[in-house]
Amino acid sequence: MLSKRWTSFIVFQLLNGPMRFVQIEQSLPNLSGKVLSDRLKELEAEGIVSRNVYPETPVRIEYSLTDKGRALTPILQEIGKWSSEWLPVPEAQQS
Amino acid sequence: MLSKRWTSFIVFQLLNGPMRFVQIEQSLPNLSGKVLSDRLKELEAEGIVSRNVYPETPVRIEYSLTDKGRALTPILQEIGKWSSEWLPVPEAQQS
């Protein structure tokens, strides 16, 4: 489930707290709205993300991690550690 | 890279030490020889697994984790913890 492209990046963003669709989209520039929408639906179906609708005008919709989602934190942290130690820094980012 | 089907299971098996092709194959009954062969080649190309040829008669070939491969251990452990806590036990395994 974490293996689908972009899924772990989306979960990683939501570790900071609830976010609106457009905020997630802006935080991951190369991710299309269509893919983001699909991944959020999958994450919701897996019980990793919850979709919260606030009956305001205009309506406010936020996505947040469930407990099951937040429990992924150690996995993402270990992936981050391994990647920074073992994966080459992409050329563009090399100072 | 870990996301490809079977890859993390193969790496997980090799945590116990060097193994021959047929030993890995036997330890993962639902995995075909073709897929195992492909995944081992990919893991070798990624520097996660090394293929050791011993010039005996018949020749002996063993696969083992590199340092980069062994460094995946914490990720696999965290995935194991998360899965056992959050994923339902498949019916067949329920006692």
Backbone of each chain as ProteinMPNN parsed JSONL, in Angstrom:
{"seq_chain_A": "MLSKRWTSFIVFQLLNGPMRFVQIEQSLPNLSGKVLSDRLKELEAEGIVSRNVYPETPVRIEYSLTDKGRALTPILQEIGKWSSEWLPVPEAQQS", "coords_chain_A": {"N_chain_A": [[0.836, -1.18, 0.0], [1.983, 1.2, 0.807], [3.639, 1.193, -1.195], [2.798, 2.185, -3.596], [3.356, 4.693, -6.061], [4.029, 7.929, -4.884], [2.442, 7.628, -2.587], [3.756, 7.345, -0.052], [4.929, 9.832, 0.108], [2.736, 11.529, 0.322], [1.582, 10.656, 2.736], [3.701, 11.336, 4.351], [3.659, 14.152, 4.174], [1.283, 14.64, 5.524], [1.949, 14.098, 8.086], [2.487, 16.375, 9.358], [0.096, 17.353, 10.125], [-3.505, 18.021, 9.715], [-4.472, 18.671, 6.336], [-5.574, 20.639, 3.501], [-6.805, 19.661, 0.245], [-5.659, 21.245, -1.815], [-3.463, 22.253, -0.517], [-1.894, 19.996, -0.076], [-1.41, 19.316, -2.683], [0.097, 21.529, -3.544], [2.316, 21.162, -2.008], [3.581, 19.08, -3.145], [4.881, 19.375, -5.912], [5.252, 17.91, -8.38], [3.181, 16.203, -8.543], [0.144, 15.151, -9.912], [-3.243, 16.449, -9.807], [-5.168, 14.529, -10.3], [-3.876, 12.058, -9.715], [-3.294, 12.517, -7.04], [-5.864, 12.675, -5.999], [-6.767, 10.071, -6.477], [-4.946, 8.591, -4.894], [-5.563, 9.569, -2.34], [-8.13, 8.605, -2.031], [-7.622, 5.852, -2.018], [-6.03, 5.674, 0.28], [-7.86, 6.455, 2.148], [-9.689, 4.38, 1.946], [-8.112, 2.368, 2.953], [-7.987, 3.027, 5.527], [-6.046, 4.71, 6.44], [-6.03, 7.417, 6.07], [-8.215, 10.096, 7.007], [-11.099, 11.809, 5.884], [-12.267, 14.933, 6.428], [-15.144, 16.818, 6.637], [-16.153, 20.098, 6.859], [-18.987, 21.855, 7.617], [-19.037, 24.6, 6.427], [-19.246, 27.833, 4.775], [-17.535, 28.753, 2.004], [-17.762, 25.115, 1.872], [-15.478, 23.307, 3.936], [-12.866, 21.054, 3.468], [-10.783, 18.707, 4.881], [-7.87, 16.652, 5.034], [-6.618, 14.096, 7.066], [-4.265, 12.141, 9.036], [-5.133, 8.945, 10.286], [-5.014, 7.058, 13.394], [-3.867, 4.662, 12.621], [-2.587, 5.52, 10.377], [-0.767, 7.422, 11.386], [0.819, 5.657, 12.754], [2.57, 4.774, 10.905], [4.739, 6.325, 10.974], [7.387, 5.58, 12.122], [8.291, 3.822, 10.113], [8.518, 5.465, 7.866], [10.418, 7.227, 8.822], [12.655, 5.527, 9.112], [13.009, 4.801, 6.438], [13.691, 7.276, 5.428], [16.131, 7.729, 6.76], [17.695, 5.574, 5.77], [17.687, 6.145, 3.033], [18.983, 8.629, 2.924], [21.48, 7.88, 3.714], [22.276, 5.907, 1.909], [21.459, 6.417, -0.699], [22.327, 8.113, -3.72], [22.677, 11.679, -3.889], [20.465, 13.418, -5.933], [21.714, 15.007, -8.936], [20.918, 17.735, -9.399], [20.423, 18.679, -6.878], [22.857, 18.809, -5.694], [25.162, 20.803, -3.962]], "CA_chain_A": [[0.0, 0.0, 0.0], [2.909, 2.333, 0.807], [4.556, 1.062, -2.324], [2.339, 2.921, -4.771], [4.083, 5.937, -6.252], [3.537, 9.13, -4.22], [1.701, 7.386, -1.36], [4.519, 7.662, 1.168], [5.15, 11.293, 0.171], [1.479, 12.133, 0.8], [1.5, 10.347, 4.171], [4.775, 12.129, 4.988], [3.166, 15.534, 4.301], [0.184, 14.698, 6.508], [2.484, 13.939, 9.447], [2.504, 17.72, 9.961], [-1.256, 17.704, 10.585], [-4.52, 18.05, 8.66], [-4.213, 19.564, 5.201], [-6.576, 20.637, 2.438], [-6.361, 19.065, -1.021], [-4.779, 22.161, -2.559], [-2.196, 22.378, 0.243], [-1.1, 18.794, -0.353], [-1.028, 19.446, -4.093], [1.173, 22.534, -3.641], [3.533, 20.691, -1.304], [4.208, 18.03, -3.985], [4.688, 20.009, -7.221], [5.201, 17.035, -9.559], [2.051, 15.278, -8.385], [-1.071, 15.707, -10.534], [-4.449, 16.434, -8.977], [-5.864, 13.253, -10.51], [-3.177, 11.003, -8.953], [-3.485, 12.82, -5.626], [-7.23, 12.315, -5.646], [-6.821, 8.603, -6.434], [-4.197, 8.078, -3.733], [-6.294, 9.901, -1.11], [-9.27, 7.651, -1.941], [-7.068, 4.553, -1.608], [-5.585, 5.79, 1.678], [-9.082, 6.498, 2.961], [-10.251, 3.016, 1.947], [-7.222, 1.535, 3.778], [-8.081, 3.481, 6.926], [-4.814, 5.421, 6.782], [-6.359, 8.85, 6.041], [-9.657, 10.384, 7.137], [-11.533, 12.996, 5.142], [-13.135, 15.644, 7.358], [-15.903, 17.862, 5.942], [-16.653, 21.096, 7.807], [-20.129, 22.511, 6.932], [-18.93, 26.067, 6.416], [-19.506, 28.371, 3.428], [-17.719, 27.467, 1.313], [-17.483, 23.939, 2.702], [-14.025, 23.1, 4.119], [-12.555, 19.622, 3.529], [-9.391, 18.482, 5.265], [-7.432, 15.26, 5.12], [-5.677, 13.909, 8.192], [-3.894, 10.744, 9.289], [-5.77, 8.225, 11.385], [-3.978, 6.441, 14.26], [-3.201, 3.651, 11.784], [-1.702, 6.284, 9.481], [0.345, 7.989, 12.182], [1.685, 4.541, 13.187], [3.542, 4.533, 9.833], [5.85, 7.272, 11.14], [8.719, 4.961, 12.23], [8.708, 3.241, 8.819], [8.942, 6.576, 7.01], [11.677, 7.748, 9.364], [13.736, 4.585, 8.769], [13.235, 4.923, 4.99], [14.418, 8.548, 5.261], [17.53, 7.535, 7.224], [18.39, 4.686, 4.827], [17.846, 6.848, 1.745], [20.005, 9.697, 2.999], [22.811, 7.271, 3.863], [22.683, 4.978, 0.852], [21.072, 6.792, -2.07], [23.055, 9.294, -4.182], [21.873, 12.91, -3.966], [20.259, 13.777, -7.35], [22.657, 16.056, -9.318], [20.375, 19.097, -9.277], [20.432, 19.148, -5.467], [24.22, 18.87, -5.131], [25.592, 22.232, -3.894]], "C_chain_A": [[0.89, 1.256, 0.0], [3.715, 2.345, -0.469], [4.082, 1.833, -3.544], [3.043, 4.27, -4.842], [3.34, 7.086, -5.574], [2.887, 8.871, -2.853], [2.506, 7.786, -0.127], [4.805, 9.16, 1.27], [3.919, 11.992, 0.737], [1.346, 11.904, 2.303], [2.508, 11.204, 4.936], [4.32, 13.574, 5.199], [2.144, 15.637, 5.43], [0.664, 14.479, 7.936], [2.463, 15.283, 10.177], [1.127, 18.137, 10.462], [-2.209, 17.767, 9.412], [-4.166, 19.056, 7.556], [-5.376, 19.514, 4.216], [-5.948, 20.061, 1.176], [-5.333, 19.969, -1.693], [-3.44, 22.348, -1.833], [-1.291, 21.177, -0.033], [-0.541, 18.9, -1.778], [0.153, 20.405, -4.239], [2.47, 22.026, -3.012], [4.267, 19.623, -2.121], [4.045, 18.433, -5.45], [4.556, 19.03, -8.389], [4.026, 16.065, -9.542], [0.784, 15.883, -8.97], [-2.272, 15.57, -9.595], [-5.171, 15.092, -9.071], [-5.219, 12.136, -9.662], [-3.374, 11.238, -7.456], [-4.878, 12.385, -5.17], [-7.364, 10.785, -5.532], [-6.159, 8.061, -5.164], [-4.952, 8.361, -2.429], [-7.473, 8.947, -0.927], [-8.758, 6.29, -1.452], [-6.674, 4.574, -0.129], [-6.781, 5.823, 2.626], [-9.667, 5.083, 3.085], [-9.421, 2.09, 2.847], [-7.272, 1.951, 5.261], [-6.846, 4.23, 7.388], [-5.09, 6.923, 6.911], [-7.855, 9.008, 6.292], [-9.94, 11.729, 6.479], [-12.571, 13.713, 6.001], [-13.798, 16.827, 6.643], [-16.485, 18.816, 6.98], [-17.735, 21.914, 7.096], [-20.075, 24.031, 7.028], [-19.304, 26.555, 5.018], [-18.292, 29.161, 2.986], [-17.318, 26.312, 2.234], [-15.956, 23.761, 2.797], [-13.789, 21.59, 4.258], [-11.074, 19.467, 3.861], [-9.109, 16.98, 5.329], [-6.452, 15.139, 6.287], [-5.38, 12.42, 8.377], [-4.735, 10.181, 10.422], [-4.65, 7.702, 12.299], [-3.155, 5.433, 13.449], [-2.205, 4.336, 10.841], [-0.5, 6.836, 10.231], [1.33, 6.894, 12.619], [2.708, 4.187, 12.111], [4.795, 5.384, 10.023], [7.222, 6.59, 11.242], [9.22, 4.366, 10.91], [9.25, 4.356, 7.928], [10.26, 7.169, 7.503], [12.854, 6.853, 8.984], [14.051, 4.651, 7.261], [14.046, 6.19, 4.716], [15.89, 8.391, 5.624], [18.31, 6.715, 6.194], [18.692, 5.424, 3.521], [18.96, 7.88, 1.831], [21.405, 9.087, 3.126], [23.253, 6.539, 2.599], [22.339, 5.433, -0.565], [21.803, 8.07, -2.475], [22.128, 10.503, -4.23], [21.713, 13.246, -5.447], [21.096, 15.0, -7.71], [22.147, 17.456, -9.039], [20.521, 19.589, -7.842], [21.84, 19.29, -4.929], [24.687, 20.316, -5.118], [27.021, 22.34, -4.394]], "O_chain_A": [[0.61, 2.233, -0.694], [4.378, 3.326, -0.805], [4.877, 2.111, -4.442], [3.295, 4.909, -3.82], [2.12, 7.183, -5.698], [2.789, 9.79, -2.04], [1.996, 8.488, 0.746], [4.913, 9.702, 2.369], [4.034, 12.927, 1.53], [1.038, 12.829, 3.055], [2.216, 11.725, 6.012], [4.557, 14.157, 6.257], [2.144, 16.602, 6.194], [-0.1, 14.648, 8.887], [2.428, 15.349, 11.406], [0.994, 19.152, 11.146], [-1.808, 17.594, 8.261], [-3.635, 20.136, 7.818], [-6.07, 18.504, 4.1], [-4.725, 19.983, 1.052], [-4.263, 19.511, -2.093], [-2.411, 22.574, -2.469], [-0.081, 21.324, -0.201], [0.629, 18.613, -2.033], [1.098, 20.121, -4.975], [3.568, 22.402, -3.421], [5.419, 19.297, -1.838], [3.181, 17.905, -6.151], [3.798, 19.309, -9.318], [3.897, 15.214, -10.421], [0.383, 16.982, -8.59], [-2.311, 14.705, -8.721], [-5.709, 14.582, -8.088], [-5.913, 11.375, -8.988], [-3.593, 10.296, -6.694], [-5.043, 11.804, -4.097], [-7.996, 10.277, -4.605], [-6.708, 7.212, -4.462], [-4.986, 7.523, -1.528], [-7.778, 8.531, 0.191], [-9.37, 5.657, -0.591], [-6.943, 3.63, 0.614], [-6.732, 5.301, 3.739], [-10.077, 4.65, 4.162], [-9.953, 1.146, 3.432], [-6.674, 1.305, 6.122], [-6.616, 4.374, 8.588], [-4.485, 7.613, 7.732], [-8.661, 8.184, 5.861], [-9.125, 12.65, 6.519], [-13.638, 13.163, 6.272], [-13.123, 17.713, 6.119], [-17.22, 18.396, 7.873], [-17.458, 22.584, 6.101], [-20.945, 24.664, 7.626], [-19.648, 25.742, 4.161], [-18.035, 30.207, 3.581], [-16.63, 26.506, 3.236], [-15.236, 24.039, 1.838], [-14.436, 20.929, 5.071], [-10.217, 20.038, 3.186], [-9.983, 16.169, 5.633], [-5.57, 15.979, 6.463], [-6.14, 11.559, 7.934], [-5.012, 10.871, 11.404], [-3.47, 7.887, 12.001], [-1.932, 5.359, 13.568], [-1.133, 3.805, 10.549], [0.637, 6.731, 9.772], [2.514, 7.158, 12.829], [3.615, 3.393, 12.36], [5.791, 5.196, 9.325], [8.141, 6.977, 10.52], [10.416, 4.398, 10.621], [10.306, 4.213, 7.312], [11.111, 7.562, 6.706], [13.913, 7.339, 8.586], [15.212, 4.569, 6.861], [14.96, 6.192, 3.891], [16.777, 8.851, 4.905], [19.414, 7.082, 5.791], [19.795, 5.341, 2.98], [19.783, 7.995, 0.922], [22.392, 9.689, 2.704], [24.434, 6.538, 2.249], [22.873, 4.889, -1.531], [21.897, 9.007, -1.683], [20.949, 10.382, -4.564], [22.712, 13.351, -6.159], [21.197, 15.934, -6.914], [22.879, 18.281, -8.494], [20.721, 20.782, -7.611], [22.031, 19.825, -3.837], [24.622, 20.995, -6.143], [27.583, 23.434, -4.426]]}, "seq_chain_B": "MLSKRWTSFIVFQLLNGPMRFVQIEQSLPNLSGKVLSDRLKELEAEGIVSRNVYPETPVRIEYSLTDKGRALTPILQEIGKWSSEWLPVPEAQQS", "coords_chain_B": {"N_chain_B": [[12.248, 0.667, -4.71], [12.15, -1.372, -2.796], [9.597, -1.723, -3.066], [8.728, -3.359, -5.072], [6.904, -6.313, -5.808], [7.546, -9.066, -3.717], [10.22, -8.359, -3.25], [10.904, -7.312, -0.682], [10.405, -9.555, 0.848], [12.345, -11.337, -0.049], [14.722, -10.01, 0.643], [14.299, -10.057, 3.367], [14.501, -12.804, 3.918], [17.214, -13.163, 3.397], [18.375, -11.926, 5.488], [19.06, -13.75, 7.331], [21.42, -14.734, 6.513], [23.863, -15.829, 3.962], [22.395, -17.402, 1.131], [21.517, -20.106, -1.093], [20.144, -20.133, -4.444], [18.099, -22.071, -4.719], [17.433, -22.49, -2.077], [16.345, -20.053, -1.295], [14.181, -20.018, -2.964], [12.724, -22.206, -1.989], [12.07, -21.235, 0.478], [10.17, -19.4, -0.007], [7.384, -20.251, -0.993], [5.308, -19.421, -2.83], [6.565, -18.037, -4.767], [7.79, -17.666, -8.01], [10.473, -19.213, -9.893], [11.37, -17.686, -12.001], [10.563, -15.04, -11.356], [11.959, -14.749, -8.99], [14.568, -14.888, -9.931], [14.645, -12.584, -11.543], [14.236, -10.585, -9.584], [16.482, -10.933, -7.969], [18.491, -10.189, -9.714], [17.843, -7.471, -10.057], [18.185, -6.576, -7.438], [20.849, -7.033, -7.155], [21.859, -5.26, -9.031], [21.153, -2.914, -7.785], [22.854, -2.905, -5.738], [22.198, -4.094, -3.374], [22.213, -6.791, -2.94], [24.722, -9.353, -3.085], [26.272, -11.584, -5.366], [27.81, -14.54, -4.966], [30.26, -16.587, -6.265], [31.491, -19.775, -5.949], [34.254, -21.571, -6.857], [33.783, -24.523, -7.024], [33.173, -28.068, -7.507], [30.136, -29.499, -8.068], [29.853, -26.072, -9.226], [29.389, -23.568, -6.707], [26.897, -21.256, -5.875], [26.09, -18.425, -4.09], [23.82, -16.113, -2.572], [24.003, -13.011, -0.951], [23.387, -10.411, 1.499], [24.537, -7.108, 0.983], [26.335, -4.487, 2.776], [24.732, -2.266, 2.406], [22.362, -3.537, 1.892], [21.884, -4.938, 4.3], [21.461, -2.735, 5.877], [18.848, -2.184, 5.521], [17.441, -3.431, 7.423], [16.194, -2.166, 9.799], [14.0, -0.901, 8.559], [12.487, -3.011, 7.553], [11.908, -4.284, 9.941], [10.283, -2.354, 11.202], [8.165, -2.296, 9.403], [7.228, -4.865, 9.763], [6.37, -4.741, 12.448], [4.331, -2.758, 12.255], [2.575, -3.983, 10.478], [1.806, -6.272, 11.9], [0.413, -5.105, 13.926], [-1.578, -3.573, 12.711], [-2.676, -4.81, 10.468], [-5.164, -7.112, 9.375], [-5.193, -10.561, 10.407], [-4.754, -13.015, 7.947], [-7.514, -15.155, 7.098], [-6.959, -17.967, 6.911], [-4.81, -18.305, 8.573], [-5.789, -17.879, 11.067], [-6.079, -19.098, 14.318]], "CA_chain_B": [[12.942, -0.594, -4.974], [11.575, -2.37, -1.892], [8.152, -1.775, -3.308], [8.344, -4.398, -6.025], [6.361, -7.48, -5.148], [8.484, -10.102, -3.289], [11.563, -7.89, -2.95], [11.193, -7.231, 0.762], [10.426, -10.928, 1.4], [13.644, -11.934, -0.406], [15.707, -9.358, 1.519], [14.015, -10.544, 4.728], [15.086, -14.159, 4.016], [18.673, -13.087, 3.362], [18.868, -11.379, 6.765], [19.58, -14.899, 8.098], [22.762, -15.082, 6.01], [23.915, -16.22, 2.561], [21.536, -18.52, 0.731], [21.535, -20.478, -2.504], [18.904, -19.835, -5.179], [17.033, -23.051, -4.423], [17.022, -22.298, -0.67], [15.446, -18.89, -1.259], [12.968, -20.447, -3.663], [11.958, -23.088, -1.085], [11.596, -20.488, 1.656], [9.037, -18.547, -0.436], [6.71, -21.216, -1.867], [4.457, -18.884, -3.912], [7.405, -17.213, -5.65], [8.309, -18.478, -9.124], [11.915, -19.109, -10.128], [11.604, -16.579, -12.949], [10.442, -13.768, -10.626], [13.08, -14.704, -8.043], [15.774, -14.586, -10.703], [14.562, -11.154, -11.917], [14.395, -9.723, -8.396], [17.877, -11.017, -7.511], [19.283, -9.359, -10.644], [17.566, -6.066, -9.722], [18.791, -6.291, -6.126], [22.301, -6.997, -7.395], [22.121, -3.999, -9.752], [20.962, -1.82, -6.82], [23.907, -2.998, -4.714], [21.583, -4.571, -2.124], [22.581, -8.21, -2.827], [25.898, -9.739, -3.887], [26.225, -12.95, -5.871], [29.141, -15.076, -4.714], [30.461, -17.843, -6.992], [32.596, -20.548, -5.365], [34.692, -22.487, -7.933], [33.85, -25.926, -6.599], [32.515, -28.944, -8.482], [29.687, -28.459, -8.999], [30.088, -24.693, -8.755], [28.406, -23.172, -5.67], [26.57, -19.826, -5.997], [25.287, -17.976, -2.952], [23.407, -14.706, -2.56], [24.024, -12.465, 0.413], [23.135, -8.972, 1.579], [25.664, -6.186, 1.156], [26.096, -3.583, 3.921], [23.579, -1.441, 2.006], [21.193, -4.409, 2.056], [21.65, -5.173, 5.757], [20.995, -1.474, 6.48], [17.389, -2.117, 5.367], [16.83, -4.203, 8.509], [15.217, -1.428, 10.62], [12.762, -0.629, 7.796], [11.715, -4.265, 7.52], [11.394, -4.531, 11.3], [9.158, -1.443, 11.443], [7.033, -2.76, 8.571], [6.708, -6.065, 10.453], [5.632, -4.272, 13.651], [3.111, -2.064, 11.833], [1.664, -4.959, 9.857], [1.202, -7.176, 12.909], [-0.53, -4.356, 14.772], [-2.677, -2.913, 12.0], [-3.269, -5.558, 9.354], [-5.904, -8.303, 9.844], [-4.527, -11.846, 10.13], [-5.51, -13.744, 6.914], [-8.359, -16.163, 7.723], [-6.355, -19.315, 6.982], [-3.823, -18.383, 9.676], [-6.416, -17.642, 12.389], [-6.196, -20.405, 15.018]], "C_chain_B": [[12.392, -1.717, -4.076], [10.124, -2.623, -2.243], [7.77, -2.871, -4.288], [7.912, -5.646, -5.268], [7.473, -8.477, -4.872], [9.836, -9.563, -2.825], [11.836, -7.885, -1.449], [11.197, -8.63, 1.392], [11.786, -11.58, 1.14], [14.73, -11.355, 0.503], [15.55, -9.891, 2.94], [14.627, -11.934, 4.939], [16.604, -14.059, 4.152], [19.253, -12.467, 4.631], [19.498, -12.492, 7.606], [20.974, -15.303, 7.636], [22.694, -15.53, 4.568], [23.025, -17.427, 2.276], [21.735, -18.825, -0.744], [20.181, -20.194, -3.111], [17.786, -20.775, -4.726], [16.555, -22.917, -2.971], [16.045, -21.129, -0.561], [14.094, -19.3, -1.848], [12.098, -21.293, -2.732], [11.379, -22.313, 0.091], [10.406, -19.591, 1.302], [8.22, -19.33, -1.453], [5.918, -20.591, -3.021], [5.242, -18.076, -4.931], [8.002, -18.08, -6.753], [9.806, -18.242, -9.302], [12.248, -17.924, -11.008], [11.594, -15.235, -12.197], [11.608, -13.64, -9.647], [14.362, -14.306, -8.773], [15.806, -13.106, -11.099], [14.871, -10.264, -10.716], [15.855, -9.76, -7.912], [18.776, -10.174, -8.403], [19.095, -7.879, -10.316], [18.268, -5.68, -8.422], [20.311, -6.206, -6.249], [22.68, -5.668, -8.045], [22.02, -2.806, -8.791], [22.037, -1.851, -5.715], [23.383, -3.473, -3.37], [22.033, -6.014, -1.845], [23.872, -8.457, -3.615], [25.816, -11.23, -4.194], [27.634, -13.526, -5.784], [29.268, -16.459, -5.361], [31.681, -18.544, -6.396], [33.002, -21.623, -6.368], [34.874, -23.917, -7.443], [33.223, -26.782, -7.699], [31.409, -29.709, -7.769], [29.905, -27.063, -8.38], [29.009, -24.349, -7.709], [28.168, -21.661, -5.8], [25.676, -19.446, -4.819], [24.97, -16.496, -3.091], [23.449, -14.217, -1.12], [23.789, -10.96, 0.37], [24.468, -8.225, 1.676], [25.392, -5.353, 2.412], [24.841, -2.736, 3.658], [22.282, -2.252, 2.192], [20.867, -4.634, 3.52], [21.111, -3.92, 6.432], [19.488, -1.305, 6.321], [16.681, -2.77, 6.549], [15.816, -3.393, 9.333], [13.904, -1.137, 9.888], [11.879, -1.879, 7.813], [11.125, -4.582, 8.897], [10.184, -3.654, 11.589], [7.931, -1.84, 10.617], [6.386, -3.976, 9.226], [5.866, -5.679, 11.651], [4.291, -3.666, 13.246], [2.089, -3.068, 11.311], [1.008, -5.828, 10.927], [0.196, -6.414, 13.776], [-1.766, -3.912, 13.992], [-3.321, -3.746, 10.897], [-3.951, -6.82, 9.881], [-5.13, -9.574, 9.505], [-5.372, -12.575, 9.077], [-6.255, -14.91, 7.534], [-7.655, -17.498, 7.922], [-5.442, -19.419, 8.2], [-4.488, -18.225, 11.042], [-6.595, -18.985, 13.108], [-7.576, -20.545, 15.652]], "O_chain_B": [[12.195, -2.848, -4.521], [9.507, -3.588, -1.791], [6.609, -3.277, -4.335], [8.476, -5.991, -4.23], [8.293, -8.71, -5.76], [10.536, -10.243, -2.076], [12.863, -8.388, -0.994], [11.915, -8.865, 2.365], [12.317, -12.286, 1.997], [15.547, -12.087, 1.06], [16.536, -10.145, 3.631], [15.197, -12.215, 5.993], [17.207, -14.791, 4.937], [20.467, -12.476, 4.833], [20.342, -12.241, 8.466], [21.637, -16.115, 8.283], [21.608, -15.61, 3.993], [22.924, -18.348, 3.086], [22.072, -17.949, -1.541], [19.189, -20.034, -2.4], [16.682, -20.341, -4.396], [15.394, -23.201, -2.674], [15.052, -21.198, 0.163], [13.031, -18.98, -1.316], [10.88, -21.12, -2.69], [10.336, -22.677, 0.636], [9.717, -19.085, 2.188], [8.348, -19.097, -2.655], [5.86, -21.18, -4.1], [4.664, -17.496, -5.85], [8.637, -19.098, -6.479], [10.334, -17.202, -8.909], [13.254, -17.242, -10.811], [12.487, -14.406, -12.372], [12.178, -12.561, -9.49], [15.138, -13.486, -8.282], [16.845, -12.452, -11.009], [15.656, -9.32, -10.81], [16.397, -8.737, -7.495], [19.706, -9.524, -7.925], [20.062, -7.117, -10.295], [18.863, -4.608, -8.315], [20.969, -5.429, -5.557], [23.67, -5.035, -7.678], [22.719, -1.807, -8.963], [22.115, -0.951, -4.879], [24.035, -3.284, -2.343], [22.212, -6.413, -0.694], [24.094, -7.858, -4.668], [25.349, -12.025, -3.378], [28.547, -13.046, -6.458], [28.505, -17.376, -5.058], [32.771, -17.974, -6.346], [32.198, -22.494, -6.701], [35.983, -24.451, -7.448], [32.787, -26.25, -8.721], [31.728, -30.528, -6.908], [30.11, -26.921, -7.175], [27.864, -24.787, -7.82], [29.12, -20.88, -5.832], [24.639, -20.068, -4.584], [25.75, -15.728, -3.653], [23.0, -14.897, -0.198], [23.969, -10.32, -0.666], [25.395, -8.66, 2.36], [24.342, -5.497, 3.039], [24.014, -2.519, 4.543], [21.25, -1.716, 2.595], [19.711, -4.532, 3.931], [20.397, -4.005, 7.43], [18.901, -0.397, 6.909], [15.46, -2.677, 6.669], [14.699, -3.861, 9.554], [12.834, -1.124, 10.496], [10.675, -1.8, 8.058], [10.004, -5.078, 9.01], [9.186, -4.118, 12.141], [6.798, -1.731, 11.085], [5.162, -4.107, 9.248], [4.778, -6.218, 11.855], [3.249, -4.004, 13.808], [0.907, -3.015, 11.652], [-0.193, -6.091, 10.872], [-0.754, -7.0, 14.296], [-2.868, -3.875, 14.537], [-4.414, -3.412, 10.439], [-3.397, -7.521, 10.729], [-4.491, -9.661, 8.456], [-6.575, -12.744, 9.273], [-5.714, -15.594, 8.403], [-7.749, -18.094, 8.995], [-5.311, -20.49, 8.792], [-3.835, -18.412, 12.069], [-7.201, -19.905, 12.558], [-7.867, -21.563, 16.279]]}, "name": "protein", "num_of_chains": 2, "seq": "MLSKRWTSFIVFQLLNGPMRFVQIEQSLPNLSGKVLSDRLKELEAEGIVSRNVYPETPVRIEYSLTDKGRALTPILQEIGKWSSEWLPVPEAQQSMLSKRWTSFIVFQLLNGPMRFVQIEQSLPNLSGKVLSDRLKELEAEGIVSRNVYPETPVRIEYSLTDKGRALTPILQEIGKWSSEWLPVPEAQQS"}
